[in-house]
Amino acid sequence: MLKAGIVGLPNVGKSTLFNALVANAQAQAANFPFCTIEPNVGTVAVPDSRLELLSDLSSSAETIPTRMEFVDIAGLVKGASQGEGLGNKFLANIREVDAIVHVIRCFEDDDVIHVSGAVGPARDAEVINLELGLADLAQLEKRRERLKKQMRTSKEAQIEDAALERIQAVLEQGGAARSVELSEEEALMLKPLGLLTAKPIIYATNVSEDDLAGGNGFCEEIVALAAKEGAETVRISAQVEAELIELGDEERQDYLDGLGVNEGGLQSLIRATYQLLGLRTYFTTGEKETRAWTFKAGMTAPQAAGVIHTDFERGFIRAQTISTDKLLEAGSLVEARNKGWLRSEGKEYVVEEGDVMEFLFNV
């Protein structure tokens, strides 16, 4: 399951957003620092209108969306890498996620305390990024110390140390590990370290209801920062998300329309995460179930089959494939086959967004 860690300074709206994204989560949202004492975890269904359409077409007994996990991590402060605030305990939790959602406060409110005394989005982002970088540096130095003895006899240790040296140089200049080009071999060696600044980042600018559609000057600071870093940005309003929980589908859309936006923060955040990580969706459908599966862009048919089960990849023979749009146009798999729209694809086929797949394999 795709996992995203929600980080930021205290009182930027992280837990309010988390509660809204995962409506049944129990994260405490209060107006004081460190109200989140343990990292809260919740999963959400990834919204996809195609799923219900395919399920109706196949008269499926079950409809199973793909899911995404959000981890709400306590507010970090300056000095977290040295144990300030709740410190390293929470930095360790970030190491386990696939992507970081960095919530930045982009609203003024005298009733909500700002840990630095005033709203300053670029400054706030720099504080968190610096702490992540310092934590990575400390871990890097420990790892390089351990590699010293191994380097005399191990070529692998020499390769790993050389990669770590390049990353260390970038971190010492205030950069991020993700900006360092690594070979496939180096990337595999360094993956167990879980370097924080190697993780893809999405800046979520948390705005007031009035600024959700058009943004504000605070948002522009973060958009400029993200452009320099090659990061994604998404504009959300934790306040709006909290209100959406109480509304039915029709009321929810009316409310969003009234604010001048097409979708809620959950959809925006998931879309940005998928784009950042290069993720796509394919479907399987039949009378038993219609199900969405997440895969990496560029995966071949056997690799995509392996998302379901490794046996599918090992014993792959071929895949019956059709795009969702063509299947819905045909009205049934039988009619799609009659029209010649159902294709038989082999091991070299690169799966596309929205493909409907049936895999044939040897046990």
One Martini backbone bead per residue (centre of mass of N, CA, C, O) as a GRO file, in nm:
protein
  363
    1MET     BB    1   0.096   0.037   0.022
    2LEU     BB    2   0.065   0.354  -0.003
    3LYS     BB    3   0.283   0.595   0.172
    4ALA     BB    4   0.213   0.897   0.364
    5GLY     BB    5   0.374   1.169   0.522
    6ILE     BB    6   0.270   1.406   0.761
    7VAL     BB    7   0.426   1.724   0.775
    8GLY     BB    8   0.536   1.978   1.018
    9LEU     BB    9   0.464   2.215   1.196
   10PRO     BB   10   0.311   2.329   1.442
   11ASN     BB   11  -0.006   2.446   1.367
   12VAL     BB   12  -0.078   2.385   1.033
   13GLY     BB   13  -0.309   2.131   1.006
   14LYS     BB   14  -0.246   1.824   1.007
   15SER     BB   15  -0.465   1.684   1.191
   16THR     BB   16  -0.708   1.804   1.055
   17LEU     BB   17  -0.646   1.676   0.783
   18PHE     BB   18  -0.632   1.384   0.872
   19ASN     BB   19  -0.919   1.361   0.984
   20ALA     BB   20  -1.050   1.427   0.709
   21LEU     BB   21  -0.921   1.203   0.533
   22VAL     BB   22  -0.968   1.019   0.804
   23ALA     BB   23  -1.265   1.014   0.948
   24ASN     BB   24  -1.193   0.765   1.168
   25ALA     BB   25  -0.984   0.910   1.302
   26GLN     BB   26  -0.807   1.000   1.632
   27ALA     BB   27  -0.674   1.257   1.598
   28GLN     BB   28  -0.558   1.522   1.764
   29ALA     BB   29  -0.697   1.860   1.744
   30ALA     BB   30  -0.493   2.123   1.867
   31ASN     BB   31  -0.390   2.445   2.018
   32PHE     BB   32  -0.098   2.278   2.038
   33PRO     BB   33   0.187   2.143   2.075
   34PHE     BB   34   0.216   1.800   2.050
   35CYS     BB   35  -0.072   1.639   2.022
   36THR     BB   36   0.092   1.421   1.872
   37ILE     BB   37   0.226   1.132   2.018
   38GLU     BB   38   0.140   0.943   1.789
   39PRO     BB   39   0.139   0.801   1.499
   40ASN     BB   40  -0.107   0.831   1.275
   41VAL     BB   41  -0.315   0.585   1.107
   42GLY     BB   42  -0.461   0.581   0.769
   43THR     BB   43  -0.704   0.471   0.536
   44VAL     BB   44  -0.783   0.523   0.184
   45ALA     BB   45  -0.973   0.551  -0.076
   46VAL     BB   46  -0.930   0.568  -0.416
   47PRO     BB   47  -1.073   0.771  -0.622
   48ASP     BB   48  -1.284   0.612  -0.895
   49SER     BB   49  -1.526   0.625  -1.136
   50ARG     BB   50  -1.456   0.362  -1.306
   51LEU     BB   51  -1.517   0.137  -1.103
   52GLU     BB   52  -1.831   0.143  -1.098
   53LEU     BB   53  -1.876   0.104  -1.402
   54LEU     BB   54  -1.741  -0.178  -1.415
   55SER     BB   55  -1.915  -0.313  -1.199
   56ASP     BB   56  -2.184  -0.280  -1.346
   57LEU     BB   57  -2.107  -0.428  -1.607
   58SER     BB   58  -2.030  -0.707  -1.429
   59SER     BB   59  -2.196  -0.753  -1.173
   60SER     BB   60  -2.045  -0.719  -0.909
   61ALA     BB   61  -2.012  -0.820  -0.579
   62GLU     BB   62  -1.739  -0.646  -0.578
   63THR     BB   63  -1.575  -0.332  -0.475
   64ILE     BB   64  -1.213  -0.253  -0.512
   65PRO     BB   65  -1.012  -0.032  -0.405
   66THR     BB   66  -0.752   0.141  -0.382
   67ARG     BB   67  -0.498   0.229  -0.136
   68MET     BB   68  -0.410   0.478   0.117
   69GLU     BB   69  -0.156   0.589   0.342
   70PHE     BB   70  -0.165   0.784   0.640
   71VAL     BB   71   0.082   0.975   0.831
   72ASP     BB   72   0.073   1.132   1.140
   73ILE     BB   73   0.320   1.364   1.235
   74ALA     BB   74   0.462   1.526   1.454
   75GLY     BB   75   0.566   1.827   1.519
   76LEU     BB   76   0.827   2.001   1.400
   77VAL     BB   77   1.141   2.148   1.501
   78LYS     BB   78   1.391   2.320   1.579
   79GLY     BB   79   1.616   2.051   1.654
   80ALA     BB   80   1.506   1.760   1.596
   81SER     BB   81   1.782   1.614   1.515
   82GLN     BB   82   1.863   1.671   1.844
   83GLY     BB   83   1.565   1.634   2.007
   84GLU     BB   84   1.369   1.837   1.971
   85GLY     BB   85   1.097   1.804   2.114
   86LEU     BB   86   1.024   1.486   1.966
   87GLY     BB   87   1.216   1.427   1.744
   88ASN     BB   88   1.360   1.132   1.632
   89LYS     BB   89   1.109   0.958   1.659
   90PHE     BB   90   0.968   1.100   1.404
   91LEU     BB   91   1.184   1.069   1.190
   92ALA     BB   92   1.163   0.759   1.180
   93ASN     BB   93   0.872   0.750   1.059
   94ILE     BB   94   0.950   0.876   0.777
   95ARG     BB   95   1.131   0.639   0.663
   96GLU     BB   96   0.859   0.453   0.584
   97VAL     BB   97   0.786   0.629   0.348
   98ASP     BB   98   0.725   0.726   0.008
   99ALA     BB   99   0.605   1.012   0.096
  100ILE     BB  100   0.596   1.370   0.145
  101VAL     BB  101   0.370   1.576   0.331
  102HIS     BB  102   0.406   1.927   0.338
  103VAL     BB  103   0.268   2.133   0.564
  104ILE     BB  104   0.166   2.473   0.498
  105ARG     BB  105   0.112   2.774   0.632
  106CYS     BB  106  -0.143   3.003   0.451
  107PHE     BB  107  -0.262   3.153   0.716
  108GLU     BB  108  -0.445   3.384   0.905
  109ASP     BB  109  -0.461   3.350   1.280
  110ASP     BB  110  -0.483   3.468   1.603
  111ASP     BB  111  -0.601   3.185   1.735
  112VAL     BB  112  -0.340   3.054   1.598
  113ILE     BB  113  -0.053   2.944   1.685
  114HIS     BB  114   0.280   3.028   1.608
  115VAL     BB  115   0.589   2.896   1.666
  116SER     BB  116   0.735   3.174   1.525
  117GLY     BB  117   0.492   3.415   1.548
  118ALA     BB  118   0.474   3.386   1.220
  119VAL     BB  119   0.395   3.382   0.900
  120GLY     BB  120   0.638   3.166   0.693
  121PRO     BB  121   0.664   2.948   0.451
  122ALA     BB  122   0.966   2.937   0.360
  123ARG     BB  123   1.080   2.917   0.645
  124ASP     BB  124   0.927   2.662   0.733
  125ALA     BB  125   1.041   2.477   0.514
  126GLU     BB  126   1.340   2.513   0.595
  127VAL     BB  127   1.326   2.389   0.875
  128ILE     BB  128   1.244   2.104   0.790
  129ASN     BB  129   1.463   2.050   0.574
  130LEU     BB  130   1.701   2.084   0.767
  131GLU     BB  131   1.630   1.852   0.963
  132LEU     BB  132   1.638   1.628   0.753
  133GLY     BB  133   1.933   1.678   0.667
  134LEU     BB  134   2.067   1.640   0.947
  135ALA     BB  135   1.970   1.351   0.989
  136ASP     BB  136   2.114   1.237   0.739
  137LEU     BB  137   2.402   1.313   0.816
  138ALA     BB  138   2.420   1.145   1.073
  139GLN     BB  139   2.366   0.873   0.931
  140LEU     BB  140   2.593   0.884   0.723
  141GLU     BB  141   2.835   0.897   0.916
  142LYS     BB  142   2.782   0.624   1.050
  143ARG     BB  143   2.796   0.451   0.795
  144ARG     BB  144   3.086   0.529   0.705
  145GLU     BB  145   3.223   0.422   0.958
  146ARG     BB  146   3.134   0.121   0.909
  147LEU     BB  147   3.277   0.099   0.615
  148LYS     BB  148   3.584   0.122   0.652
  149LYS     BB  149   3.665  -0.179   0.693
  150GLN     BB  150   3.522  -0.300   0.435
  151MET     BB  151   3.681  -0.141   0.204
  152ARG     BB  152   3.940  -0.326   0.189
  153THR     BB  153   3.749  -0.593   0.069
  154SER     BB  154   3.496  -0.423  -0.053
  155LYS     BB  155   3.341  -0.311  -0.336
  156GLU     BB  156   3.060  -0.236  -0.230
  157ALA     BB  157   3.157  -0.042  -0.009
  158GLN     BB  158   3.293   0.157  -0.204
  159ILE     BB  159   3.039   0.233  -0.363
  160GLU     BB  160   2.869   0.333  -0.125
  161ASP     BB  161   3.063   0.551  -0.019
  162ALA     BB  162   3.072   0.724  -0.277
  163ALA     BB  163   2.770   0.794  -0.268
  164LEU     BB  164   2.768   0.920   0.017
  165GLU     BB  165   2.970   1.146  -0.047
  166ARG     BB  166   2.792   1.295  -0.253
  167ILE     BB  167   2.556   1.346  -0.061
  168GLN     BB  168   2.705   1.496   0.164
  169ALA     BB  169   2.785   1.743  -0.005
  170VAL     BB  170   2.491   1.836  -0.053
  171LEU     BB  171   2.392   1.857   0.241
  172GLU     BB  172   2.611   2.070   0.332
  173GLN     BB  173   2.460   2.280   0.115
  174GLY     BB  174   2.131   2.222   0.160
  175GLY     BB  175   2.049   1.979   0.021
  176ALA     BB  176   1.924   1.685  -0.150
  177ALA     BB  177   1.935   1.350  -0.215
  178ARG     BB  178   1.736   1.354  -0.471
  179SER     BB  179   1.960   1.527  -0.649
  180VAL     BB  180   2.120   1.262  -0.670
  181GLU     BB  181   2.276   1.065  -0.887
  182LEU     BB  182   2.194   0.715  -0.933
  183SER     BB  183   2.245   0.409  -0.957
  184GLU     BB  184   2.089   0.117  -0.925
  185GLU     BB  185   2.294  -0.001  -0.728
  186GLU     BB  186   2.305   0.239  -0.530
  187ALA     BB  187   2.005   0.257  -0.459
  188LEU     BB  188   1.988  -0.027  -0.329
  189MET     BB  189   2.201   0.021  -0.107
  190LEU     BB  190   2.047   0.290   0.021
  191LYS     BB  191   1.751   0.216   0.094
  192PRO     BB  192   1.777   0.120   0.404
  193LEU     BB  193   1.825   0.418   0.515
  194GLY     BB  194   1.590   0.619   0.455
  195LEU     BB  195   1.624   0.889   0.333
  196LEU     BB  196   1.453   1.180   0.372
  197THR     BB  197   1.570   1.358   0.116
  198ALA     BB  198   1.488   1.122  -0.098
  199LYS     BB  199   1.204   1.190  -0.077
  200PRO     BB  200   0.929   1.269  -0.204
  201ILE     BB  201   0.761   1.596  -0.242
  202ILE     BB  202   0.470   1.761  -0.097
  203TYR     BB  203   0.321   2.072  -0.104
  204ALA     BB  204   0.079   2.179   0.138
  205THR     BB  205  -0.131   2.445   0.112
  206ASN     BB  206  -0.282   2.599   0.387
  207VAL     BB  207  -0.598   2.741   0.359
  208SER     BB  208  -0.851   2.924   0.337
  209GLU     BB  209  -1.154   2.922   0.207
  210ASP     BB  210  -1.116   3.191   0.031
  211ASP     BB  211  -0.821   3.066  -0.102
  212LEU     BB  212  -0.867   2.794  -0.257
  213ALA     BB  213  -0.897   2.886  -0.557
  214GLY     BB  214  -0.653   3.133  -0.573
  215GLY     BB  215  -0.496   3.193  -0.340
  216ASN     BB  216  -0.172   3.338  -0.235
  217GLY     BB  217   0.125   3.469  -0.145
  218PHE     BB  218   0.213   3.225   0.019
  219CYS     BB  219   0.182   3.013  -0.206
  220GLU     BB  220   0.390   3.138  -0.404
  221GLU     BB  221   0.640   3.068  -0.239
  222ILE     BB  222   0.602   2.753  -0.271
  223VAL     BB  223   0.593   2.728  -0.575
  224ALA     BB  224   0.882   2.835  -0.615
  225LEU     BB  225   1.024   2.621  -0.443
  226ALA     BB  226   0.923   2.367  -0.595
  227ALA     BB  227   1.043   2.438  -0.871
  228LYS     BB  228   1.343   2.416  -0.773
  229GLU     BB  229   1.298   2.103  -0.658
  230GLY     BB  230   1.077   1.926  -0.814
  231ALA     BB  231   0.805   1.960  -0.680
  232GLU     BB  232   0.495   1.936  -0.544
  233THR     BB  233   0.168   2.097  -0.546
  234VAL     BB  234  -0.105   2.164  -0.306
  235ARG     BB  235  -0.424   2.292  -0.247
  236ILE     BB  236  -0.554   2.334   0.083
  237SER     BB  237  -0.833   2.287   0.334
  238ALA     BB  238  -0.886   2.185   0.643
  239GLN     BB  239  -1.151   2.328   0.695
  240VAL     BB  240  -1.305   2.212   0.452
  241GLU     BB  241  -1.258   1.911   0.504
  242ALA     BB  242  -1.411   1.906   0.776
  243GLU     BB  243  -1.690   1.988   0.643
  244LEU     BB  244  -1.727   1.754   0.430
  245ILE     BB  245  -1.789   1.515   0.623
  246GLU     BB  246  -2.102   1.621   0.679
  247LEU     BB  247  -2.156   1.559   0.377
  248GLY     BB  248  -2.303   1.482   0.105
  249ASP     BB  249  -2.240   1.441  -0.220
  250GLU     BB  250  -2.414   1.679  -0.328
  251GLU     BB  251  -2.334   1.892  -0.115
  252ARG     BB  252  -2.032   1.880  -0.163
  253GLN     BB  253  -2.035   1.981  -0.458
  254ASP     BB  254  -2.178   2.248  -0.401
  255TYR     BB  255  -1.964   2.361  -0.212
  256LEU     BB  256  -1.726   2.352  -0.411
  257ASP     BB  257  -1.857   2.525  -0.628
  258GLY     BB  258  -1.885   2.778  -0.439
  259LEU     BB  259  -1.554   2.790  -0.420
  260GLY     BB  260  -1.427   2.712  -0.717
  261VAL     BB  261  -1.404   2.388  -0.708
  262ASN     BB  262  -1.378   2.041  -0.813
  263GLU     BB  263  -1.217   1.934  -0.552
  264GLY     BB  264  -1.091   1.780  -0.302
  265GLY     BB  265  -0.805   1.721  -0.118
  266LEU     BB  266  -0.779   1.418  -0.160
  267GLN     BB  267  -0.771   1.411  -0.468
  268SER     BB  268  -0.535   1.610  -0.500
  269LEU     BB  269  -0.326   1.449  -0.333
  270ILE     BB  270  -0.333   1.183  -0.488
  271ARG     BB  271  -0.266   1.295  -0.767
  272ALA     BB  272   0.012   1.413  -0.683
  273THR     BB  273   0.136   1.147  -0.585
  274TYR     BB  274   0.115   0.987  -0.846
  275GLN     BB  275   0.279   1.183  -1.017
  276LEU     BB  276   0.542   1.183  -0.847
  277LEU     BB  277   0.563   0.843  -0.854
  278GLY     BB  278   0.452   0.716  -1.119
  279LEU     BB  279   0.143   0.634  -1.108
  280ARG     BB  280  -0.103   0.377  -1.176
  281THR     BB  281  -0.412   0.227  -1.324
  282TYR     BB  282  -0.567  -0.089  -1.300
  283PHE     BB  283  -0.804  -0.352  -1.402
  284THR     BB  284  -1.035  -0.585  -1.264
  285THR     BB  285  -1.312  -0.792  -1.401
  286GLY     BB  286  -1.622  -0.938  -1.261
  287GLU     BB  287  -1.852  -1.107  -1.080
  288LYS     BB  288  -1.691  -1.108  -0.815
  289GLU     BB  289  -1.491  -0.854  -0.912
  290THR     BB  290  -1.385  -0.512  -0.884
  291ARG     BB  291  -1.043  -0.385  -0.938
  292ALA     BB  292  -0.787  -0.184  -0.817
  293TRP     BB  293  -0.447  -0.110  -0.941
  294THR     BB  294  -0.120  -0.031  -0.854
  295PHE     BB  295   0.134   0.112  -1.075
  296LYS     BB  296   0.416   0.152  -1.254
  297ALA     BB  297   0.536   0.325  -1.483
  298GLY     BB  298   0.649   0.086  -1.735
  299MET     BB  299   0.518  -0.166  -1.689
  300THR     BB  300   0.479  -0.481  -1.749
  301ALA     BB  301   0.261  -0.731  -1.752
  302PRO     BB  302   0.410  -0.915  -1.546
  303GLN     BB  303   0.457  -0.692  -1.333
  304ALA     BB  304   0.156  -0.623  -1.293
  305ALA     BB  305   0.079  -0.910  -1.202
  306GLY     BB  306   0.268  -0.898  -0.942
  307VAL     BB  307   0.078  -0.714  -0.777
  308ILE     BB  308  -0.109  -0.950  -0.707
  309HIS     BB  309   0.116  -1.191  -0.774
  310THR     BB  310   0.409  -1.357  -0.809
  311ASP     BB  311   0.292  -1.599  -0.973
  312PHE     BB  312   0.195  -1.429  -1.215
  313GLU     BB  313   0.479  -1.349  -1.308
  314ARG     BB  314   0.624  -1.625  -1.332
  315GLY     BB  315   0.358  -1.760  -1.510
  316PHE     BB  316   0.340  -1.590  -1.752
  317ILE     BB  317   0.173  -1.564  -2.074
  318ARG     BB  318  -0.087  -1.361  -2.085
  319ALA     BB  319  -0.301  -1.073  -2.184
  320GLN     BB  320  -0.614  -0.947  -2.149
  321THR     BB  321  -0.693  -0.635  -2.329
  322ILE     BB  322  -0.850  -0.316  -2.229
  323SER     BB  323  -0.990  -0.030  -2.227
  324THR     BB  324  -1.219   0.125  -2.046
  325ASP     BB  325  -1.361   0.287  -2.269
  326LYS     BB  326  -1.407   0.044  -2.467
  327LEU     BB  327  -1.568  -0.133  -2.273
  328LEU     BB  328  -1.798   0.069  -2.217
  329GLU     BB  329  -1.878   0.095  -2.514
  330ALA     BB  330  -1.949  -0.211  -2.557
  331GLY     BB  331  -2.083  -0.331  -2.256
  332SER     BB  332  -1.889  -0.590  -2.295
  333LEU     BB  333  -1.672  -0.848  -2.332
  334VAL     BB  334  -1.817  -0.993  -2.560
  335GLU     BB  335  -1.847  -0.743  -2.748
  336ALA     BB  336  -1.545  -0.672  -2.756
  337ARG     BB  337  -1.464  -0.937  -2.893
  338ASN     BB  338  -1.644  -0.911  -3.146
  339LYS     BB  339  -1.492  -0.627  -3.227
  340GLY     BB  340  -1.173  -0.665  -3.162
  341TRP     BB  341  -1.077  -0.510  -2.875
  342LEU     BB  342  -0.953  -0.760  -2.759
  343ARG     BB  343  -0.633  -0.818  -2.640
  344SER     BB  344  -0.323  -0.996  -2.691
  345GLU     BB  345  -0.061  -0.989  -2.453
  346GLY     BB  346   0.268  -0.989  -2.377
  347LYS     BB  347   0.573  -0.948  -2.206
  348GLU     BB  348   0.625  -0.650  -2.355
  349TYR     BB  349   0.392  -0.513  -2.245
  350VAL     BB  350   0.284  -0.184  -2.169
  351VAL     BB  351   0.108  -0.060  -1.932
  352GLU     BB  352  -0.189   0.129  -1.910
  353GLU     BB  353  -0.389   0.359  -1.827
  354GLY     BB  354  -0.696   0.187  -1.770
  355ASP     BB  355  -0.657  -0.097  -1.789
  356VAL     BB  356  -0.802  -0.411  -1.867
  357MET     BB  357  -0.726  -0.722  -1.698
  358GLU     BB  358  -0.627  -1.063  -1.800
  359PHE     BB  359  -0.452  -1.334  -1.659
  360LEU     BB  360  -0.228  -1.574  -1.791
  361PHE     BB  361  -0.111  -1.871  -1.607
  362ASN     BB  362   0.126  -2.063  -1.451
  363VAL     BB  363   0.165  -2.261  -1.156
   0.00000   0.00000   0.00000
